[in-house]
């Protein structure tokens, strides 16, 4: 008996599902239009979550590339320095070698990388590329978590002996050496010759809004030893503009500090800030970026962004559910006589309720499946078309949870918005239903 009852229930349920599908098939166009809102809502959830997830992961990766345990300190030209420069010709500001020594001696800092950066023309035979000459040390690749794809990076010997060695960024190598191996070749930066010893991989630029987070395009860089940069460029740099000449003195443009432990990043940042405030006084010629702060904020923003996308897409599902209810109510009115006949033949109220509820769930289920297919298609095809048409990257990452979420919500919508029409159909008086024309 215990085995017989479930079998009867399964058979009755399957029979109701078949009746529901047949009923929908008799009105294919109306059924399709009724589930259109569910299709659009489900596709919107999946596509928006995919593009939102891709964009946020790109932003997080941008921050993580700077290092969650890093502290970046940059030289910034103060706003009032222009007036001082017009009187003294040279603008003196930014980080100094003494600042670097003070920061170097902080106990929690395990590694530091100083930088000097200058815009330069880089030449090889008849080819020329305008990029950045970056004077740095051998620790650069460790702090920035990157390694050359060809040759090697700068070494301690390069720094000690002030060798004219250079490591090319991806774009520089592609522009100057499109058809040959650049290793061992000699390039000209300014007026000096440098031997190419390595090539860096292609890297995504960091986005920035100025100040402590200026944008960096690493692929246009050429890296040389910091000692070589100091001896070739000197402490002072002349700036030539139309109708005027000026100069500036910046000993270090940037210092990247690596802290031993992530928990010590913020306390160390406070120590760095106090040191710079003490020795630079009111002169606002430096700015500090703590990628860990930006990483935490970006993660919080990501969660808020995802909730917003789900809310927006859920509105489409809600509208689709209202459409399902509207069609089901109209269907109940049209099939009043059919309901009366079924009741007269012995169908109970729960059978009528179950039949109409199944019809609503089948509609939303089919709409959910079509929406998943459409949403996945948009998330996969649109980035490819965008890349083909514009040449730029449109980040998208399919969020697996959004598929289950959208399907589950579509089924719930079918139950919620199909319940009232099903109850209304079940409560019809059989005699009155049979009289209905």
Secondary structure, DSSP 4 states (H G I P E B T S, - for coil): -HHHHHHHHHHHHHHHHHHHHHHHHHTHHHHHHHHHHHHHHHHHHHHHHHHHHHHHHHHHHHHHHT-TTEEEEEE---TTHHHHHHHHSEEE-SB-HHHHHHHHT-TTEEEEEEEEEEEEEEEETTEEEEEEEEEE-TTHHHHTT--EEEE----HHHHHTT--EEEE-HHHHHHH-SSS--TT-EEEETTEEEEEEEEEPP-PPBP--BTTB--B-GGGEEEEEHHHHHHHH-SEEEEEETTEEEEEE-SBSEEEEEES-GGGHHHHHHHHHHHHHHHHTT---EEEE-HHHHHHHHHHHHHHHHHHHHHHHHHHHHHHHHHHHHHHHHHHHHTHHHHHHHHHTT--HHHHHHHHHHHHHHHHHHHHHHHHHHHHHHHHHHHHHHHHHH-S-------HHHHHHHHHHHHHHHHHHHHHHHHHHHTS-HHHHHH--
